[in-house]
C-alpha cells in the first residue's frame, strides 16, 4: 500500500467519510468536516499508522489530504 492509500484509509476511518470522497485536494475542515478534536485524533492515528512522531503544531497546519501525504512522506524519507 502506498503512503497516499494509507493516509486516505486513516482519514476515512477517523472522519467516517467514504474513501471515494477523499481527494488529494480535500480540505480536512471544509470538505471532510474535521473539527479541532478530530484533527488531533487524526494526527495520533497517522502517528500510529506510520510509526512516527509528529510535531503536533506543524501537523495541525496541514490543511489538505495532499499536504498530509507530502508531510508524512517527508518524515518517512528522513
N, C-alpha and C positions, 0 to 999 in steps of 0.2 A: 504494500500500500504506500502511496506517495504521501509526502507531508501535506499536500493540498487535500487529499482524500481524508486523511486523519483529522486535520483541522475541521473540515466540514462535518465529519461524523460527530466530533465533540460538540460543535456548535448546535447541531440538530438535537443531540441528546440533552444538552444543558438548557437550551432555549425552547425546546419542544416545538420545533418547526420541521417541516418536511425537507428532507435532503435536497430534493429537486428545486426548492425555493431559495436555496442558498447559492448566491453567485459571488464571484470574487469582489465585485463592487458593492455587495450588500453592506449597508451600514448597520452595525450591531444595534444601535439605539433606534434609528429612524425606520429601518427596514425589518429588523428582526425582533424589535420590542424589548431589548435588554435594558433593565434599569441598573442603578449603581450596584445593587446587591448581586444581580445576575452577572454583571461584568467581573466582579471579584471572584465569584464562583467559577466563571469561565477561565480566568487566569489559573486558578487552582486546578481545574480539570486539564488544561493544557500542560501544566507542570507534571501532573500525574501521567498523562498520555505519553509525553516525550521524555520523562525522567530528567527534567531540567529545573533550575531555579531561576525564576524571572524577577527582574527588578519591577516591583509592582507599579510604581509611578510610571515607568516607561511603558509597561504593558498596558496600563489603563489609557494611555494616549493613543493607542492603536484603535482606529475608528471603523475600519472595514475588514472583511474576511481576507481580502488580498493582502492588506497590510499585516495581518496576523500571520499569514503564511510566510511572508518575507521575514518578519521579525523572528519567527521560530526557526526558519531555515538558516538565518544568520547565526542564531545561537548554536544550532547543531553543527555548523561549519567551523566553529571556533575550536 
